Amino acid sequence: MRSSSVGVIRQHSSKLAFMFKLADILIIAIVLILALLLRGVAMDEKYFLAMIMAIICFLMIAPGFCLYRSQRGAAFAQIVAPIVTTWMIVVVCLSLLALGLKVSEDYSRLVMAMWVIASPLALVTMRFCTYRLLSHYRSKGHNTRSVAIIGAGETGGRVGKVINDTPSYGLELKGYFDNRQKEGKRLEKDLQAPLLGDFDDVIRRAKEGEFDLIYIALSFKGEDLISRLIGELADTRAAVHLVPDFFVFDLLHSRWINLDGVPTISVYESPFGGVDGWLKRMEDVVLSALILLLIAVPMLVIAAAVKFTSPGPALFKQRRYGIDGKEIIIWKFRSMTTSDNGAEIIQATKGDARITKLGAFLRRTSLDELPQFINVLTGKMSVVGPRPHAVAHNEVYRKLISGYMLRHKVKPGITGWAQVNGWRGETDTLEKMEKRIEYDLDYIRNWSLWWDLKIVFKTVFTGFLGKNAY
């Protein structure tokens, strides 16, 4: 009885893959047809051929990025990147083909631009809607996969908690299997499911087809035991995942990397590699360019007001740490009579005599930071990211707060997750700085394009004014 249900799940998975392929074909075709209709261009042989070539290329390349495999348990951001990458490769292939055949001039550039830009947006939108529908469907207890965890220690406990806390994954945790009780060892407190037996029990029940998915969450010290379990479970229809026990540590955006056949795992790494880095840079360029166009006149007015209300330049530069801890120069409207680039740390405080009257208003409303959009456009900063601290601050706090310098794995931002949660302005205690760093690292670990847009939205409506800004 159990084995037939496994077959149903696999059959459902293959049907879902077929539906995604069909939807991708229709989207690529329909977007081109709509672009032609909008421009009043006829669908002739050359456009039909381009459409067919794009579909064939997409269907050939997409499996290499696992677009048609089960995405159960994946964050939506992990689904977006392969779609965009696949489409970019398709566009490059078609462009090279058109140039090689010397037919690129035969196509309407506007039609092709609309097709190239709108297709990935439509593909991502379709996946997003499907993702949300499936997540809702699975959270109601449908289309679930039964899970067993081998290992009732800390690692297994964390895996179980994730499964139970995220019903949208559609994973049903049946229980744990471990030899700890036989060996008189301690079990993890607050296990998310009952202990169903020992290692021999899980092998027997897996061979009977009772589990769809098995996580091995044992210490890597038991290499021989893990090898034996993997060998025994090869004679089952369950999908088997090995959970590294070092994930109990606080890693920063870790991922597996294949070094010429040797698997390695990054411990501390920027999330903005590959397609994610390209998406982040595109976001920064588009947002900063649009915002600079909107604020050009207000910036001129502020610059004139600063210049005429107090002696000194309208703008001043600050030394800050950028990505990878490299020193950069950022720009601000001058709000004080002196700067803070020296070795001494003199933070602005409430009622600070150095702050001009206009400067107090600019700092309270964050208008003094508007010139930093120029830093974003030139690639030194990002719209969203950890706020840059004074160089002297970095040198002090890196010795006091564990992981402090990890915030420099990304570009500093004009606004950030810490700022929209109230951690902006003066950090006059170690606890305040620790809280800010906590939010910064949380942002880096969980970055997504949608989260950036959420932070920008919160900044616009709640983040510019704050009781701690002076």
C-alpha positions as CSV (number, residue, x, y, z in Angstrom):
1,M,0.0,0.0,0.0
2,R,2.8,2.4,0.9
3,S,4.8,1.7,-2.2
4,S,1.9,2.6,-4.5
5,S,1.6,6.0,-2.7
6,V,5.3,6.6,-3.5
7,G,4.6,5.9,-7.1
8,V,1.7,8.5,-7.0
9,I,4.1,11.1,-5.6
10,R,6.7,10.5,-8.3
11,Q,4.0,10.4,-11.0
12,H,2.7,13.7,-9.7
13,S,6.2,15.2,-9.7
14,S,6.7,14.2,-13.4
15,K,3.3,15.6,-14.3
16,L,4.3,18.9,-12.5
17,A,7.5,19.0,-14.5
18,F,5.6,18.4,-17.8
19,M,3.2,21.3,-16.8
20,F,6.1,23.6,-16.1
21,K,7.6,22.8,-19.5
22,L,4.3,23.4,-21.3
23,A,3.8,26.7,-19.4
24,D,7.4,27.8,-20.3
25,I,6.7,27.1,-24.0
26,L,3.5,29.0,-24.0
27,I,4.9,32.0,-22.1
28,I,7.9,32.3,-24.5
29,A,5.6,32.1,-27.5
30,I,2.8,34.3,-26.2
31,V,5.2,37.1,-25.0
32,L,6.7,37.3,-28.5
33,I,3.3,37.3,-30.2
34,L,2.1,40.1,-27.9
35,A,5.2,42.1,-28.6
36,L,4.6,41.8,-32.3
37,L,0.9,42.8,-31.9
38,L,1.8,45.9,-29.8
39,R,4.3,47.1,-32.5
40,G,2.0,46.1,-35.4
41,V,4.6,43.7,-36.9
42,A,3.5,40.5,-38.6
43,M,4.5,37.1,-37.4
44,D,6.5,35.9,-40.4
45,E,9.0,33.0,-40.8
46,K,11.9,34.8,-39.2
47,Y,10.0,35.6,-36.0
48,F,8.5,32.1,-35.9
49,L,12.0,30.6,-36.3
50,A,13.4,32.8,-33.5
51,M,10.5,31.6,-31.3
52,I,11.1,27.9,-32.0
53,M,14.9,28.3,-31.5
54,A,14.3,30.1,-28.2
55,I,11.9,27.3,-27.0
56,I,14.3,24.5,-28.0
57,C,17.3,26.3,-26.4
58,F,15.3,26.9,-23.2
59,L,14.2,23.3,-22.9
60,M,17.7,22.1,-23.5
61,I,19.4,24.4,-21.0
62,A,16.8,24.5,-18.2
63,P,17.4,20.9,-17.0
64,G,21.0,21.8,-16.4
65,F,19.8,24.4,-13.8
66,C,17.3,21.9,-12.3
67,L,14.3,24.0,-13.4
68,Y,12.1,20.9,-13.8
69,R,13.1,19.0,-10.7
70,S,11.1,19.2,-7.5
71,Q,11.7,22.5,-5.7
72,R,10.1,21.4,-2.5
73,G,11.8,23.1,0.4
74,A,13.6,25.7,-1.8
75,A,13.3,29.4,-1.1
76,F,11.7,31.3,-4.0
77,A,14.9,33.3,-4.6
78,Q,16.6,30.0,-5.3
79,I,14.1,29.4,-8.1
80,V,14.3,32.8,-9.7
81,A,18.1,32.8,-10.3
82,P,18.1,29.6,-12.5
83,I,15.2,31.0,-14.6
84,V,17.0,34.3,-15.3
85,T,20.3,32.5,-16.0
86,T,18.7,30.1,-18.4
87,W,16.9,32.9,-20.3
88,M,20.1,35.0,-20.5
89,I,22.0,32.0,-22.0
90,V,19.2,31.6,-24.5
91,V,19.4,35.3,-25.5
92,V,23.2,35.1,-25.9
93,C,22.9,31.9,-28.1
94,L,20.2,33.5,-30.3
95,S,22.2,36.8,-30.6
96,L,25.4,34.9,-31.6
97,L,23.4,32.9,-34.1
98,A,21.8,36.0,-35.6
99,L,25.1,37.8,-35.9
100,G,26.8,34.7,-37.4
101,L,24.0,34.4,-40.0
102,K,24.0,38.2,-40.6
103,V,20.2,38.4,-40.0
104,S,20.1,40.6,-36.9
105,E,19.1,43.6,-38.9
106,D,16.0,41.8,-40.2
107,Y,14.4,41.9,-36.8
108,S,12.6,44.8,-35.1
109,R,14.9,45.8,-32.2
110,L,12.0,47.1,-30.1
111,V,10.1,43.9,-30.6
112,M,13.1,41.8,-29.6
113,A,13.9,44.0,-26.6
114,M,10.3,43.7,-25.4
115,W,10.5,39.9,-25.8
116,V,13.9,39.6,-24.1
117,I,12.8,41.7,-21.1
118,A,9.2,40.5,-20.6
119,S,9.8,36.8,-21.0
120,P,11.8,36.2,-17.8
121,L,9.4,38.5,-15.9
122,A,6.5,36.4,-17.1
123,L,8.4,33.1,-16.4
124,V,9.2,34.2,-12.9
125,T,5.6,35.4,-12.3
126,M,4.3,32.1,-13.4
127,R,6.7,30.2,-11.1
128,F,5.8,32.6,-8.2
129,C,2.1,32.0,-8.6
130,T,2.7,28.2,-8.8
131,Y,5.0,28.4,-5.8
132,R,2.4,30.2,-3.7
133,L,-0.4,27.8,-4.7
134,L,1.7,24.7,-4.0
135,S,2.9,26.1,-0.7
136,H,-0.7,26.8,0.3
137,Y,-1.9,23.4,-0.9
138,R,0.9,21.6,0.9
139,S,0.3,23.6,4.1
140,K,-3.2,22.1,4.2
141,G,-1.7,18.6,4.3
142,H,-2.0,17.7,0.6
143,N,0.8,16.3,-1.6
144,T,3.0,15.6,1.4
145,R,6.1,13.4,1.6
146,S,6.8,11.3,4.6
147,V,10.2,12.0,6.3
148,A,12.4,10.1,8.7
149,I,15.5,11.6,10.4
150,I,18.4,9.4,11.3
151,G,20.1,11.0,14.3
152,A,18.3,12.4,17.4
153,G,21.1,14.9,18.3
154,E,21.3,18.7,17.8
155,T,21.6,18.5,14.0
156,G,18.6,16.2,13.7
157,G,16.7,18.4,16.0
158,R,17.3,21.5,13.9
159,V,16.2,19.6,10.7
160,G,13.0,18.5,12.4
161,K,12.2,22.0,13.6
162,V,12.6,23.4,10.1
163,I,10.3,20.7,8.7
164,N,7.6,21.2,11.4
165,D,7.9,25.0,11.3
166,T,7.4,25.2,7.5
167,P,4.3,23.2,6.5
168,S,4.5,24.8,3.0
169,Y,7.4,22.4,2.2
170,G,4.8,19.6,2.3
171,L,7.1,17.3,4.4
172,E,5.5,15.2,7.1
173,L,8.0,14.2,9.8
174,K,7.2,10.7,11.0
175,G,10.0,10.3,13.5
176,Y,13.6,9.9,14.5
177,F,15.9,6.8,14.5
178,D,19.0,6.6,16.7
179,N,21.0,4.1,18.8
180,R,21.6,6.7,21.5
181,Q,19.2,5.1,24.0
182,K,20.9,1.7,23.5
183,E,24.3,3.3,24.1
184,G,23.1,5.3,27.1
185,K,23.7,8.7,25.3
186,R,21.5,11.8,25.7
187,L,18.8,12.6,23.2
188,E,18.2,16.1,22.0
189,K,15.7,18.0,24.1
190,D,12.3,18.8,22.5
191,L,12.5,16.5,19.5
192,Q,9.9,17.4,16.9
193,A,8.6,13.8,16.6
194,P,8.8,10.5,18.5
195,L,11.9,8.2,18.5
196,L,10.7,5.3,16.4
197,G,13.6,2.9,16.8
198,D,17.3,2.3,16.0
199,F,19.3,2.3,12.8
200,D,18.3,-1.3,11.9
201,D,14.6,-0.3,12.2
202,V,14.9,2.6,9.8
203,I,16.6,0.4,7.2
204,R,13.9,-2.2,7.5
205,R,11.0,0.3,7.3
206,A,12.7,2.2,4.4
207,K,13.0,-1.0,2.4
208,E,9.3,-1.6,3.0
209,G,8.6,1.8,1.3
210,E,7.5,3.6,4.4
211,F,9.4,6.8,3.8
212,D,9.8,9.1,0.8
213,L,12.7,11.1,2.2
214,I,15.4,10.3,4.8
215,Y,17.8,12.8,6.4
216,I,21.0,11.4,7.9
217,A,21.9,13.9,10.6
218,L,24.8,12.1,12.4
219,S,28.2,13.4,13.4
220,F,30.8,13.0,10.7
221,K,33.0,11.4,13.3
222,G,31.0,8.2,12.6
223,E,32.1,7.9,9.0
224,D,31.9,4.1,8.9
225,L,28.4,4.1,10.3
226,I,27.2,6.8,7.8
227,S,28.8,4.8,4.9
228,R,27.0,1.6,6.1
229,L,23.6,3.5,6.3
230,I,24.1,5.0,2.9
231,G,24.9,1.6,1.4
232,E,21.9,-0.1,3.0
233,L,19.5,2.8,2.0
234,A,20.6,2.5,-1.6
235,D,18.3,-0.6,-1.7
236,T,15.2,1.6,-1.0
237,R,13.1,4.0,-3.1
238,A,13.6,6.8,-0.5
239,A,15.5,10.0,-1.4
240,V,18.4,10.2,1.0
241,H,20.0,13.5,2.1
242,L,23.1,13.8,4.2
243,V,23.1,16.7,6.7
244,P,26.6,18.0,7.7
245,D,26.8,18.2,11.4
246,F,28.8,21.5,11.2
247,F,25.5,23.3,10.3
248,V,24.9,23.6,14.0
249,F,27.4,26.4,13.8
250,D,26.5,29.9,12.7
251,L,27.6,30.0,9.1
252,L,27.2,32.9,6.8
253,H,25.6,32.1,3.4
254,S,27.3,28.7,3.1
255,R,27.1,26.7,-0.1
256,W,28.8,23.6,-1.6
257,I,31.5,24.2,-4.2
258,N,33.0,21.6,-6.4
259,L,36.8,22.1,-6.7
260,D,37.7,19.8,-9.6
261,G,35.8,16.9,-8.1
262,V,36.7,17.8,-4.5
263,P,33.5,19.0,-2.6
264,T,34.1,22.0,-0.3
265,I,31.8,24.2,1.6
266,S,32.1,27.9,2.1
267,V,31.8,29.1,5.7
268,Y,31.8,32.8,5.2
269,E,30.9,34.1,1.8
270,S,29.0,36.9,0.1
271,P,25.5,36.0,-1.1
272,F,26.1,38.1,-4.3
273,G,27.9,35.7,-6.5
274,G,26.8,34.8,-10.1
275,V,23.3,35.7,-11.0
276,D,22.4,37.1,-7.6
277,G,25.3,39.6,-7.9
278,W,24.0,40.6,-11.3
279,L,20.5,41.0,-10.0
280,K,21.7,43.1,-7.0
281,R,23.7,45.4,-9.3
282,M,20.8,45.8,-11.7
283,E,18.6,46.7,-8.8
284,D,21.1,49.3,-7.5
285,V,21.6,50.9,-11.0
286,V,17.9,51.1,-11.8
287,L,16.8,52.4,-8.3
288,S,19.7,54.9,-7.9
289,A,19.3,56.3,-11.4
290,L,15.5,56.8,-11.0
291,I,15.9,58.3,-7.5
292,L,18.7,60.7,-8.6
293,L,16.4,61.9,-11.4
294,L,13.7,62.6,-8.9
295,I,15.9,64.2,-6.3
296,A,18.2,66.2,-8.5
297,V,16.4,69.6,-7.9
298,P,15.9,69.0,-4.1
299,M,19.6,68.1,-3.8
300,L,20.6,71.4,-5.5
301,V,18.3,73.3,-3.1
302,I,19.8,71.5,-0.1
303,A,23.4,72.1,-1.3
304,A,22.7,75.8,-1.7
305,A,21.1,76.0,1.8
306,V,24.0,74.2,3.4
307,K,26.5,76.5,1.7
308,F,24.7,79.7,2.6
309,T,23.8,78.9,6.2
310,S,27.2,77.9,7.5
311,P,30.8,78.2,6.4
312,G,32.4,75.3,4.6
313,P,31.6,73.1,1.6
314,A,28.1,71.8,0.8
315,L,29.4,68.2,0.6
316,F,32.0,66.4,2.6
317,K,33.5,63.0,2.2
318,Q,33.9,60.3,4.8
319,R,36.3,57.3,4.9
320,R,34.4,54.1,5.4
321,Y,34.9,50.3,4.8
322,G,33.3,48.9,1.7
323,I,32.9,45.4,0.5
324,D,35.7,43.0,1.7
325,G,36.8,45.7,4.2
326,K,38.4,47.9,1.5
327,E,38.3,51.6,2.3
328,I,36.0,53.7,0.2
329,I,34.9,57.4,0.2
330,I,31.2,58.2,0.6
331,W,29.5,61.6,0.2
332,K,27.1,63.4,2.5
333,F,25.6,66.8,2.8
334,R,27.6,68.6,5.5
335,S,25.5,68.8,8.7
336,M,28.3,69.6,11.2
337,T,31.0,72.1,11.6
338,T,33.7,69.3,11.8
339,S,34.1,65.9,10.3
340,D,34.7,62.6,12.0
341,N,37.4,60.9,9.9
342,G,40.1,60.8,12.5
343,A,41.2,58.1,14.8
344,E,39.1,59.2,17.7
345,I,35.4,58.2,17.8
346,I,33.2,61.2,18.5
347,Q,29.6,60.2,17.6
348,A,26.9,62.7,17.2
349,T,24.8,63.0,20.3
350,K,21.5,64.7,21.1
351,G,22.1,68.4,21.3
352,D,25.6,68.1,19.8
353,A,27.1,71.6,19.5
354,R,28.9,70.6,16.2
355,I,25.6,70.1,14.4
356,T,24.2,73.1,12.6
357,K,20.5,74.1,12.7
358,L,20.0,73.0,9.1
359,G,22.2,69.9,9.8
360,A,19.9,68.8,12.6
361,F,17.0,68.8,10.2
362,L,18.9,67.0,7.5
363,R,20.2,64.3,9.9
364,R,16.8,63.8,11.5
365,T,15.2,63.2,8.1
366,S,18.2,61.4,6.6
367,L,18.3,64.0,3.8
368,D,22.1,64.4,4.5
369,E,22.6,60.9,3.0
370,L,21.0,61.7,-0.5
371,P,24.4,62.2,-2.2
372,Q,25.2,58.5,-1.4
373,F,23.0,57.5,-4.3
374,I,25.9,58.7,-6.4
375,N,28.1,56.2,-4.5
376,V,25.5,53.5,-5.4
377,L,25.5,54.4,-9.1
378,T,29.3,54.2,-9.2
379,G,29.3,50.8,-7.5
380,K,30.8,51.7,-4.2
381,M,27.6,51.3,-2.2
382,S,24.2,49.6,-2.5
383,V,20.7,50.9,-2.0
384,V,20.1,48.3,0.7
385,G,22.9,46.8,2.9
386,P,24.5,47.3,6.3
387,R,25.1,51.0,7.0
388,P,28.8,52.0,6.8
389,H,30.5,52.8,10.1
390,A,33.4,55.2,10.7
391,V,36.8,53.5,10.1
392,A,37.7,54.1,13.7
393,H,34.4,52.4,14.8
394,N,35.3,49.3,12.8
395,E,38.7,49.0,14.3
396,V,37.2,49.1,17.8
397,Y,34.1,47.0,17.4
398,R,35.8,44.2,15.4
399,K,37.7,43.4,18.6
400,L,34.6,43.4,20.8
401,I,31.9,41.7,18.7
402,S,32.3,38.3,17.2
403,G,31.6,38.3,13.5
404,Y,31.6,42.1,13.2
405,M,33.6,42.2,10.0
406,L,31.3,39.7,8.3
407,R,29.0,42.7,7.5
408,H,31.7,43.7,4.9
409,K,30.9,40.6,2.8
410,V,28.5,42.9,1.0
411,K,28.5,46.6,-0.1
412,P,27.4,49.1,2.6
413,G,23.9,50.4,2.0
414,I,22.0,53.7,2.2
415,T,19.3,51.9,4.2
416,G,19.3,48.4,5.8
417,W,17.4,45.8,7.8
418,A,18.7,47.1,11.1
419,Q,17.7,50.7,10.3
420,V,14.0,49.9,9.4
421,N,13.8,47.9,12.6
422,G,14.8,50.9,14.7
423,W,18.5,50.4,15.1
424,R,19.8,53.6,13.6
425,G,21.5,56.7,14.9
426,E,23.8,56.7,17.9
427,T,25.2,53.4,19.2
428,D,26.4,54.6,22.6
429,T,26.5,51.1,24.1
430,L,28.0,47.8,23.1
431,E,24.5,46.2,23.3
432,K,23.1,48.6,20.7
433,M,25.9,47.8,18.3
434,E,25.6,44.1,18.8
435,K,21.9,44.3,18.0
436,R,22.6,46.3,14.8
437,I,25.2,43.7,13.7
438,E,22.7,40.9,14.5
439,Y,20.2,42.5,12.0
440,D,23.0,43.1,9.4
441,L,24.1,39.5,9.4
442,D,20.5,38.3,9.3
443,Y,20.0,40.3,6.2
444,I,23.2,38.8,4.6
445,R,22.1,35.2,5.4
446,N,18.6,35.6,4.0
447,W,19.0,38.1,1.2
448,S,16.5,38.1,-1.6
449,L,15.5,40.7,-4.2
450,W,12.0,40.8,-2.7
451,W,13.4,41.5,0.8
452,D,15.4,44.4,-0.6
453,L,12.2,45.9,-2.1
454,K,10.5,45.4,1.3
455,I,13.2,47.3,3.1
456,V,13.1,50.1,0.5
457,F,9.3,50.3,1.0
458,K,9.6,50.4,4.8
459,T,12.3,53.0,4.5
460,V,10.2,55.3,2.4
461,F,7.2,55.1,4.7
462,T,8.7,54.6,8.1
463,G,12.5,54.7,8.0
464,F,13.5,58.3,7.2
465,L,12.3,59.7,10.5
466,G,13.5,58.3,13.8
467,K,13.9,59.3,17.4
468,N,17.6,58.1,17.4
469,A,18.6,60.2,14.4
470,Y,20.4,63.3,15.4
